[in-house]
Structure formats: structure tokens, C-alpha cells
Amino acid sequence: QVQVAESGGGWVQAGGSLRLSCAASSRSLNIGWFRQAPGKEREFVATISKSGRATEYAGSVKGRFTISRDNAENVVLLQMDSLKPEDAATYYCGGGWNGWVRAGTYDFWGQGTQVTVSP
């Protein structure tokens, strides 16, 4: 059974950094990060192809967040720098055979990890 699981959330002051990890049980998945704040819909953050050669970012995080993967360890990292209060949300890792920017293209989801950013 294919599984993905997030870790690494926490609290940080605005301007600080956090790194999230997504552990996947398969190397054949594109991995995407999404986030959902209270009262809002889940939104795309970043995605990386199964090879690691292609990435895509939401405009709101481009230049501040970096997605990467270590296929030897089956781990995808989301390095988040220059965090803003509006980045606070529950962050979800999705795994999809053909996943890209739309949440509906992902087949497997983790439970989420909370990111809190104080002003």
C-alpha cells in the first residue's frame, strides 16, 4: 500500500525558516505540497516530478520556498524561508502517479503538519 507522511511543522517568527519532509513509500510518485488555512480551501504550494528534474511553485511562495527530493531516501523536502504570517496553515503532502498543480491529480495524502508563523 502506497503511503506518504509529512513531518517537520512547527512555530516560527516571521522571517524565519522551517523545513518540511514528506516520506513516500514509492519512488514512482510526483510529490506535491499543499496547504490549508482555517476557513480556506486547500491551495497548491509546490510540486516535484518523480525524477526530481521538474518543479513548479505557486506564485506566492516562488523565491522563498524550495522543493527537492532524495530518491535514495524516498524523501521530498520543502525548505521554507522568509516565512510570512500568511504562510501559516496545515501543510499536506500528496503523492500522485501523474500529480501536478491540481489537488485532484493526487492519489495519496498525508495527515498534514501544522505551520504557525507569528508576526
MDAnalysis code that builds the backbone (N, CA, C; Angstrom):
import MDAnalysis as mda
import numpy as np

u = mda.Universe.empty(357, n_residues=119, atom_resindex=np.repeat(np.arange(119), 3), trajectory=True)
u.add_TopologyAttr("name", ["N", "CA", "C"] * 119)
u.add_TopologyAttr("resid", np.arange(1, 120))
u.add_TopologyAttr("resname", ["GLN", "VAL", "GLN", "VAL", "ALA", "GLU", "SER", "GLY", "GLY", "GLY", "TRP", "VAL", "GLN", "ALA", "GLY", "GLY", "SER", "LEU", "ARG", "LEU", "SER", "CYS", "ALA", "ALA", "SER", "SER", "ARG", "SER", "LEU", "ASN", "ILE", "GLY", "TRP", "PHE", "ARG", "GLN", "ALA", "PRO", "GLY", "LYS", "GLU", "ARG", "GLU", "PHE", "VAL", "ALA", "THR", "ILE", "SER", "LYS", "SER", "GLY", "ARG", "ALA", "THR", "GLU", "TYR", "ALA", "GLY", "SER", "VAL", "LYS", "GLY", "ARG", "PHE", "THR", "ILE", "SER", "ARG", "ASP", "ASN", "ALA", "GLU", "ASN", "VAL", "VAL", "LEU", "LEU", "GLN", "MET", "ASP", "SER", "LEU", "LYS", "PRO", "GLU", "ASP", "ALA", "ALA", "THR", "TYR", "TYR", "CYS", "GLY", "GLY", "GLY", "TRP", "ASN", "GLY", "TRP", "VAL", "ARG", "ALA", "GLY", "THR", "TYR", "ASP", "PHE", "TRP", "GLY", "GLN", "GLY", "THR", "GLN", "VAL", "THR", "VAL", "SER", "PRO"])
u.atoms.positions = np.array([
    [0.841, -1.190, 0.000],
    [0.000, 0.000, 0.000],
    [0.877, 1.240, 0.000],
    [0.604, 2.154, -0.921],
    [1.396, 3.363, -1.035],
    [0.998, 4.339, 0.063],
    [1.999, 4.924, 0.691],
    [1.735, 5.889, 1.748],
    [2.678, 7.073, 1.619],
    [2.190, 8.223, 2.062],
    [3.022, 9.407, 2.204],
    [2.762, 9.984, 3.585],
    [3.793, 10.581, 4.174],
    [3.644, 11.121, 5.526],
    [4.527, 12.342, 5.694],
    [3.948, 13.396, 6.275],
    [4.675, 14.641, 6.482],
    [5.286, 14.697, 7.875],
    [6.318, 15.514, 7.992],
    [6.880, 15.839, 9.298],
    [7.590, 17.179, 9.185],
    [7.861, 17.789, 10.342],
    [8.689, 18.984, 10.351],
    [7.974, 20.300, 10.589],
    [6.681, 20.282, 10.801],
    [5.995, 21.536, 11.072],
    [6.377, 22.094, 12.424],
    [5.891, 23.298, 12.703],
    [6.188, 23.907, 13.990],
    [5.868, 25.387, 13.987],
    [6.482, 26.075, 14.941],
    [6.256, 27.508, 15.125],
    [7.514, 28.262, 14.768],
    [7.337, 29.410, 14.119],
    [8.478, 30.241, 13.763],
    [8.011, 31.693, 13.707],
    [8.917, 32.605, 13.958],
    [8.591, 34.016, 13.797],
    [8.689, 34.411, 12.335],
    [7.966, 35.437, 11.963],
    [8.024, 35.944, 10.592],
    [9.476, 36.243, 10.211],
    [9.828, 35.839, 8.988],
    [11.202, 35.991, 8.529],
    [12.052, 34.764, 8.765],
    [11.553, 33.842, 9.553],
    [12.306, 32.634, 9.867],
    [12.117, 31.544, 8.834],
    [12.667, 30.364, 9.138],
    [12.662, 29.241, 8.208],
    [12.184, 27.966, 8.887],
    [11.583, 27.100, 8.098],
    [11.219, 25.753, 8.520],
    [11.465, 24.827, 7.341],
    [11.699, 23.549, 7.650],
    [11.832, 22.564, 6.594],
    [10.868, 21.426, 6.856],
    [10.042, 21.140, 5.865],
    [9.093, 20.040, 5.943],
    [9.626, 18.851, 5.155],
    [9.291, 17.663, 5.630],
    [9.686, 16.433, 4.942],
    [8.457, 15.619, 4.594],
    [8.519, 14.963, 3.448],
    [7.465, 14.035, 3.037],
    [8.133, 12.708, 2.719],
    [7.814, 11.697, 3.495],
    [8.340, 10.359, 3.247],
    [7.335, 9.583, 2.410],
    [7.795, 9.042, 1.297],
    [6.910, 8.303, 0.398],
    [7.358, 6.853, 0.310],
    [6.402, 5.944, 0.189],
    [6.733, 4.528, 0.108],
    [7.018, 4.087, -1.318],
    [6.910, 5.013, -2.281],
    [7.196, 4.689, -3.673],
    [8.014, 5.809, -4.309],
    [8.985, 5.429, -5.136],
    [9.781, 6.420, -5.870],
    [9.105, 6.846, -7.171],
    [7.963, 6.246, -7.483],
    [7.310, 6.499, -8.773],
    [6.243, 7.584, -8.710],
    [6.225, 8.333, -7.635],
    [5.201, 9.359, -7.441],
    [5.754, 10.755, -7.670],
    [4.986, 11.583, -8.338],
    [5.208, 13.020, -8.226],
    [4.723, 13.411, -6.829],
    [5.430, 14.313, -6.183],
    [5.061, 14.730, -4.834],
    [4.739, 16.211, -4.824],
    [3.606, 16.532, -4.263],
    [3.187, 17.930, -4.170],
    [2.928, 18.346, -2.741],
    [3.161, 19.610, -2.478],
    [2.815, 20.197, -1.184],
    [1.641, 21.149, -1.387],
    [0.672, 21.025, -0.517],
    [-0.488, 21.887, -0.497],
    [-0.660, 22.409, 0.926],
    [-1.440, 23.462, 1.081],
    [-1.701, 23.975, 2.429],
    [-3.144, 24.432, 2.532],
    [-3.628, 24.396, 3.749],
    [-4.997, 24.806, 4.002],
    [-5.057, 25.563, 5.318],
    [-5.486, 26.804, 5.247],
    [-5.683, 27.621, 6.439],
    [-7.138, 27.515, 6.862],
    [-7.449, 27.784, 8.124],
    [-8.832, 27.687, 8.594],
    [-9.772, 28.541, 7.755],
    [-10.863, 27.951, 7.324],
    [-11.861, 28.680, 6.560],
    [-11.514, 28.888, 5.099],
    [-10.391, 28.319, 4.670],
    [-9.980, 28.485, 3.278],
    [-9.861, 27.132, 2.595],
    [-9.834, 27.151, 1.282],
    [-9.671, 25.926, 0.524],
    [-8.190, 25.524, 0.484],
    [-8.003, 24.230, 0.247],
    [-6.635, 23.740, 0.108],
    [-6.018, 24.363, -1.144],
    [-4.783, 24.861, -1.020],
    [-4.140, 25.511, -2.157],
    [-2.780, 24.887, -2.448],
    [-2.429, 24.918, -3.698],
    [-1.165, 24.385, -4.181],
    [-0.008, 25.235, -3.685],
    [1.095, 24.570, -3.303],
    [2.299, 25.271, -2.867],
    [3.456, 24.973, -3.827],
    [3.779, 23.699, -3.985],
    [4.913, 23.314, -4.833],
    [4.794, 21.847, -5.187],
    [5.414, 21.454, -6.283],
    [5.418, 20.057, -6.674],
    [6.738, 19.709, -7.354],
    [7.071, 18.436, -7.320],
    [8.298, 17.950, -7.940],
    [8.016, 16.616, -8.609],
    [8.614, 16.437, -9.779],
    [8.395, 15.206, -10.525],
    [9.120, 14.031, -9.874],
    [8.753, 12.822, -10.288],
    [9.358, 11.617, -9.711],
    [10.862, 11.575, -9.952],
    [11.329, 12.171, -11.021],
    [12.769, 12.198, -11.304],
    [13.475, 13.313, -10.550],
    [12.708, 14.310, -10.132],
    [13.292, 15.482, -9.482],
    [13.720, 16.557, -10.442],
    [13.565, 16.309, -11.740],
    [14.066, 17.265, -12.733],
    [13.093, 18.403, -13.003],
    [11.828, 18.227, -12.664],
    [10.836, 19.277, -12.919],
    [10.189, 19.714, -11.606],
    [10.020, 21.002, -11.453],
    [9.349, 21.559, -10.275],
    [8.394, 22.671, -10.711],
    [7.465, 22.967, -9.832],
    [6.517, 24.059, -10.083],
    [6.187, 24.672, -8.740],
    [6.032, 25.991, -8.682],
    [5.725, 26.682, -7.443],
    [4.522, 27.598, -7.621],
    [3.788, 27.797, -6.551],
    [2.771, 28.831, -6.533],
    [3.473, 30.189, -6.516],
    [2.839, 31.163, -7.138],
    [3.442, 32.481, -7.204],
    [3.721, 33.089, -5.841],
    [2.873, 32.745, -4.869],
    [3.014, 33.340, -3.544],
    [4.231, 32.844, -2.775],
    [4.828, 31.725, -3.210],
    [5.977, 31.177, -2.498],
    [7.244, 31.148, -3.339],
    [7.129, 31.462, -4.607],
    [8.284, 31.396, -5.504],
    [9.381, 32.339, -5.015],
    [10.605, 31.818, -4.961],
    [11.719, 32.611, -4.472],
    [11.933, 32.489, -2.974],
    [10.952, 31.946, -2.253],
    [11.087, 31.776, -0.797],
    [11.116, 30.300, -0.399],
    [10.393, 29.467, -1.130],
    [10.314, 28.035, -0.836],
    [11.089, 27.259, -1.906],
    [11.694, 26.160, -1.495],
    [12.424, 25.290, -2.416],
    [12.025, 23.848, -2.155],
    [11.608, 23.164, -3.223],
    [11.255, 21.754, -3.117],
    [12.378, 20.931, -3.735],
    [12.697, 19.816, -3.082],
    [13.760, 18.942, -3.586],
    [13.438, 17.519, -3.159],
    [14.119, 16.574, -3.773],
    [13.873, 15.180, -3.373],
    [15.156, 14.378, -3.367],
    [15.174, 13.427, -2.452],
    [16.269, 12.479, -2.343],
    [15.666, 11.106, -2.604],
    [15.815, 10.635, -3.823],
    [15.162, 9.368, -4.176],
    [15.820, 8.168, -3.503],
    [17.061, 8.326, -3.108],
    [17.699, 7.232, -2.385],
    [17.008, 7.008, -1.042],
    [16.504, 8.084, -0.460],
    [15.826, 8.006, 0.832],
    [14.308, 8.071, 0.703],
    [13.794, 8.241, -0.521],
    [12.338, 8.396, -0.728],
    [11.777, 9.546, 0.092],
    [12.488, 10.678, 0.102],
    [12.063, 11.835, 0.876],
    [12.022, 13.067, -0.022],
    [10.967, 13.847, 0.135],
    [10.852, 15.145, -0.534],
    [10.870, 16.217, 0.544],
    [11.707, 17.220, 0.339],
    [11.848, 18.300, 1.304],
    [11.229, 19.581, 0.763],
    [10.642, 20.351, 1.664],
    [10.157, 21.690, 1.332],
    [10.854, 22.655, 2.288],
    [11.842, 23.357, 1.778],
    [12.550, 24.370, 2.560],
    [11.791, 25.676, 2.440],
    [11.363, 26.200, 3.578],
    [10.565, 27.413, 3.587],
    [11.349, 28.510, 4.286],
    [11.720, 29.528, 3.543],
    [12.474, 30.663, 4.073],
    [11.637, 31.937, 4.003],
    [12.062, 32.929, 4.737],
    [11.372, 34.233, 4.747],
    [9.876, 34.050, 4.969],
    [9.534, 33.259, 5.958],
    [8.132, 32.941, 6.206],
    [7.359, 34.175, 6.626],
    [6.102, 34.202, 6.195],
    [5.187, 35.304, 6.497],
    [4.010, 34.756, 7.293],
    [3.333, 35.606, 8.042],
    [2.143, 35.129, 8.775],
    [1.116, 34.471, 7.862],
    [1.006, 34.938, 6.635],
    [0.035, 34.351, 5.713],
    [0.432, 32.962, 5.222],
    [1.639, 32.513, 5.535],
    [2.044, 31.149, 5.206],
    [1.539, 30.145, 6.239],
    [1.025, 30.619, 7.354],
    [0.541, 29.720, 8.401],
    [-0.634, 28.894, 7.894],
    [-0.550, 27.591, 8.087],
    [-1.583, 26.681, 7.596],
    [-1.214, 25.264, 8.007],
    [-2.108, 24.342, 7.714],
    [-1.749, 22.935, 7.764],
    [-1.213, 22.561, 6.388],
    [-0.032, 21.991, 6.358],
    [0.618, 21.621, 5.104],
    [0.454, 20.123, 4.869],
    [0.033, 19.788, 3.669],
    [-0.205, 18.405, 3.285],
    [0.724, 17.992, 2.148],
    [1.158, 16.771, 2.248],
    [1.964, 16.157, 1.208],
    [1.064, 15.221, 0.406],
    [1.105, 15.361, -0.912],
    [0.325, 14.482, -1.772],
    [1.234, 13.701, -2.702],
    [0.885, 12.470, -2.959],
    [1.615, 11.638, -3.903],
    [0.699, 11.241, -5.046],
    [1.169, 11.424, -6.265],
    [0.323, 11.098, -7.406],
    [1.123, 10.521, -8.546],
    [0.555, 9.497, -9.193],
    [1.233, 8.912, -10.355],
    [1.405, 9.967, -11.439],
    [0.430, 10.876, -11.534],
    [0.502, 11.968, -12.502],
    [0.183, 13.313, -11.851],
    [0.441, 13.407, -10.575],
    [0.113, 14.623, -9.847],
    [0.909, 15.826, -10.307],
    [0.233, 16.979, -10.326],
    [0.979, 18.206, -10.604],
    [0.380, 19.338, -9.785],
    [-0.214, 20.381, -10.361],
    [-0.632, 21.529, -9.554],
    [-2.054, 21.399, -8.998],
    [-2.863, 20.556, -9.554],
    [-4.233, 20.412, -9.064],
    [-4.320, 19.306, -8.017],
    [-4.987, 19.599, -6.905],
    [-5.095, 18.614, -5.834],
    [-5.765, 17.331, -6.308],
    [-6.681, 17.453, -7.260],
    [-7.401, 16.288, -7.754],
    [-6.544, 15.300, -8.522],
    [-5.317, 15.685, -8.840],
    [-4.431, 14.784, -9.582],
    [-3.584, 13.916, -8.650],
    [-3.795, 14.045, -7.349],
    [-3.027, 13.270, -6.376],
    [-3.853, 12.113, -5.836],
    [-3.193, 10.976, -5.663],
    [-3.868, 9.750, -5.268],
    [-3.742, 9.450, -3.778],
    [-2.714, 9.965, -3.156],
    [-2.430, 9.629, -1.754],
    [-2.099, 10.907, -1.002],
    [-2.562, 10.979, 0.243],
    [-2.352, 12.173, 1.064],
    [-1.873, 11.788, 2.452],
    [-1.018, 12.666, 3.003],
    [-0.632, 12.513, 4.389],
    [-1.653, 13.164, 5.301],
    [-1.380, 13.112, 6.608],
    [-2.308, 13.631, 7.604],
    [-2.162, 15.128, 7.814],
    [-1.082, 15.698, 7.338],
    [-0.876, 17.135, 7.495],
    [0.038, 17.465, 8.659],
    [0.719, 18.591, 8.555],
    [1.570, 19.081, 9.634],
    [1.348, 20.585, 9.755],
    [1.250, 21.053, 10.983],
    [0.883, 22.441, 11.236],
    [2.104, 23.351, 11.172],
    [1.940, 24.473, 10.481],
    [2.961, 25.525, 10.442],
    [2.332, 26.794, 10.987],
    [2.938, 27.346, 12.023],
    [2.471, 28.581, 12.640],
    [3.551, 29.640, 12.483],
    [3.168, 30.817, 12.003],
    [4.110, 31.909, 11.807],
    [3.578, 33.123, 12.565],
    [4.322, 33.571, 13.547],
    [3.880, 34.717, 14.337],
    [4.468, 36.008, 13.753],
    [3.724, 37.101, 13.839],
    [4.196, 38.382, 13.266],
    [5.473, 38.874, 13.938],
])
